[in-house]
Amino acid sequence: YAAMVNAVDEGVGRIDSTLAAQGLKENTLIVFLSDNGGRGQYADNRPNRGFKGMLFEGGIKVPFMLHWPSRFPTGQVYEAMITSLDLFPTFLAAAGGDLSAQPQLTGKNLLPFLHGDESGAPHEKMFWRSVGGFEYAVRKGDYKIYKNASKEKTMLFNLAEDAYERNDLAQEEPAVLADLEAEY
């Protein structure tokens, strides 16, 4: 694992150096993201709950960085909910492509949100289901439900107040729980 991380660091460094040497770095969009949370036996996803293969935040919330010096200010942090499915529409728009010619795309072009041209969030709600369907999660606004088929209860979290999913609100907020279950 350490060798793989080192190889990625070296490879990204070579790409970055080449772009700088060629005078292309300022107008090149570089993206870094992970595909899921770290594996339980190799990674520590704390303070997030869960790990790779789980639908708690530790399994689905990942590092994600966009670097495009000529288009994004340094140090900008974007807090709204996004998905890796947003990357292709964003790339297409960045290249001047016609998004309306691609109605099958489920992601959103992030550029208007990142530049402040569009308010709100790209997604009001998101859905996850594990391979095999034994687990699902729904996020709508600040709330998220988590259900594992082997357990008899669905858990509800307010991620704005409890980002690390420690306090199950299912008993205290049955209407919110029912709403998110209906969304699923």
BELDA-V701563 format. One line per field, one symbol per residue. phi: phi as a letter, one per 20 degrees, with the letter a starting at -180 (. if undefined). psi: psi as a letter, one per 30 degrees, with the letter a starting at -180 (. if undefined). Layout:
# BELDA-V701563
phi=???
psi=???
This chain:
# BELDA-V701563
phi=.fffffffgffffffgfffffemdffdcedccbeeafffgedcdegefenbgnddfgfedecfbcdcbgfccffnfddeffccfffffffffffenfeffecfffefdfegfffenfcendfcebcccbfgnmfbbbcdcmeebdccdfedecdeccdffdbfdledfdgfecfffgfffffgf
psi=eeeeeeeeeeeeeeeeeeeeefgfeehkjkkkllflllkeffljgkflklakflglefffklkkkkjieffkkkgkkkflkllfffeeeeeeeeggljeffiffkflkjfeeeefgfklalfkellkkklkfgfklkkkjbfkklkkkfflglkkkkjfefifghfjjgeefifeeeeeeeee.
